Amino acid sequence: MSDGNGRIGHAYGVYDEQGGVNIGRRFIIDPDGLIQAMEVLSPTVGRNVGELIRQVKAFQHVRDTGEVTPLGWQPGKPILKPRPDLVGMVWKEWKVENAE
């Protein structure tokens, strides 16, 4: 999406007045219009499109199933079912090798 006049950048607080451009930013907005994720980077570092796609898929999965996608989740990898006893104990069920 283009924002030549900076209106969107101003609305989301990512417009650089001095440079006259939006700084590197990414927002994931759900179908209800709620921001689910945002990333703002300095102009010297590029964004990761692969990570953006992974996050969109994760948000879609969560919305569709109510399940939780842990660190580094990829489609087809194990998920977590939210429950009170999981709070602060995710590490017991989710091992780092699951994220690879």
C-alpha positions in Angstrom: 0.0 0.0 0.0 1.3 3.5 -0.8 1.1 6.5 1.5 2.5 9.3 -0.7 1.0 12.1 1.3 1.9 10.5 4.7 -1.7 10.5 6.0 -1.5 6.9 7.1 1.9 7.4 8.6 0.6 10.3 10.6 -2.4 8.4 11.8 -0.2 5.5 13.1 2.6 7.8 14.4 5.3 6.5 12.0 5.7 9.6 9.8 9.2 11.2 9.9 8.5 14.9 9.5 12.1 15.8 8.9 12.6 13.2 6.2 9.2 13.6 4.8 8.6 9.8 4.7 7.1 7.0 6.8 9.7 5.0 8.7 9.8 1.2 8.3 6.6 -0.1 9.8 4.3 -3.0 9.6 0.9 -3.5 11.1 -1.3 -6.6 11.2 -4.9 -5.5 11.5 -7.6 -8.2 11.9 -10.9 -8.3 10.2 -12.5 -6.4 13.1 -10.1 -3.5 12.5 -8.0 -4.2 15.6 -4.2 -4.0 15.5 -2.9 -7.5 16.4 0.8 -6.7 15.8 3.1 -3.9 14.8 6.7 -3.5 14.1 8.6 -0.2 13.6 12.2 -0.2 12.3 14.7 2.5 11.5 15.2 3.0 7.8 18.6 1.3 8.0 17.1 -2.2 8.6 14.7 -4.0 6.3 11.7 -6.0 7.3 11.3 -9.8 7.0 8.5 -10.7 4.6 8.8 -14.4 5.6 8.2 -13.5 9.3 5.2 -11.3 8.2 3.6 -14.2 6.4 4.3 -16.6 9.4 2.6 -14.1 11.7 -0.4 -13.6 9.5 -0.9 -17.4 9.3 -0.5 -17.6 13.0 -3.1 -14.9 13.7 -5.5 -16.6 11.2 -5.0 -19.9 12.9 -5.7 -18.4 16.4 -8.8 -16.6 15.1 -10.1 -19.8 13.4 -9.4 -22.3 16.2 -8.9 -20.4 19.5 -5.6 -22.3 19.9 -2.4 -20.5 20.9 0.6 -20.5 18.6 3.9 -20.4 20.6 7.3 -19.1 19.8 8.3 -19.6 16.2 5.1 -21.5 15.3 4.8 -22.7 11.7 1.7 -24.2 10.1 1.5 -27.9 10.9 3.6 -27.6 14.0 2.3 -28.2 17.6 0.0 -25.7 19.1 -1.1 -25.0 22.7 -4.6 -25.1 24.1 -5.1 -22.1 26.4 -5.9 -23.0 30.0 -5.3 -21.5 33.4 -2.6 -24.0 34.5 -0.6 -23.1 31.4 0.1 -19.5 32.6 3.8 -19.2 33.3 4.3 -22.9 32.5 4.4 -22.8 28.7 8.1 -23.9 28.9 7.0 -27.3 30.4 4.9 -28.1 27.3 6.6 -26.2 24.5 10.2 -27.2 23.9 12.5 -25.1 21.8 12.9 -28.0 19.3 9.2 -27.6 18.5 9.9 -24.2 17.1 12.5 -25.3 14.6 
